[in-house]
Amino acid sequence: MDKRLLQILGFLVSSLGWTFVLCTMAMDYWRITQLGGQGGSFIIRVAWYWSNLWKDCFSDSTAVTNCRDFPVLWTVTPFIQGVRGLLMCGLTLGFFGVVLCFLGMECTYIGGADKTKDKMLFAGVVFHVAGGVSDISAYCLYINRIARTTFAASVGPGVLRYDLGPPIFLGLVGCFFILLGAVFYSVTVCRVICPKSKVVYAYEGGTYMSPRSRGRTYAGYYKPSWQYGSYLGSGRSSSSKISKLSQTTPTKISERDAFV
């Protein structure tokens, strides 16, 4: 697939995931539970208790909602503070990742030379991965808190067993999109991550230079000749050796030919 197409696809996917995570910060129904529903033959009374990162609310079947906002920051439940902090860190890192990746894309005409743009894009990938991990940690912390109460053998009086709400699933999908976009970016800058060794062959005027291979450099000189050949090379040792490739020997004259 074309490099520009992959980068554009990665930008769209990662930006969409970052938007999903941002939207969950303001969404309701992070956790929800239902009480009632079988109050009689003609009157059905239902109550819903739900919460988000900023308030606890109660809604009844008459569409009346009462909410209690969380108090100031230093008196909020510790796990809520942790979820807020992780999400804000992830969104901040993701914002820098979006900006760096936009500047480092090949289809944009800002950001400098190609090598500079590749390095900038790789830095954006690092920011995206760090932000996605921070977001996933926040959602896992919230899910763990709800699961411990929901699957507990016994709970105290007045403690409700909540279910997961839509924002949790939307946020997890957004984290997946962020990491998927980072993978698309990484494919296009794999040469920066894992550079390949260059192979150069040169033969001019009887000179032959061998490429760098596995950390060793080998150079040699070969002088072509019809009757003699010599090779001067430098291998693993620093001293040079001269090897005679071929040598002609005079033929012996037989006694019969000498007599004649």
CORMOFEN-V779743 format. One line per field, one symbol per residue. psi: psi as a letter, one per 30 degrees, with the letter a starting at -180 (. if undefined). A space follows every 10 residues. Layout:
psi: ???
This chain:
psi: kkeeeeeeee eeeeeeeeee eeefefllhe kklkkafifa efkjkkkkkl lafflklkka fggkkkljkk alegglkefe eeeeeeeeee eeeeeeeeee eeffkffkgl faleeeeeee eeeeeeeeee eeeeeeeeee eeeeeeeeee gkekllkfkl jllkleeeee eeeeeeeeee eeeeeeefgf feeikkkkkk kkjkhgkkkk lkjhgkkkkl kkjkleelkl kjljbelflk kkkkekkkkk kkklfeeee.
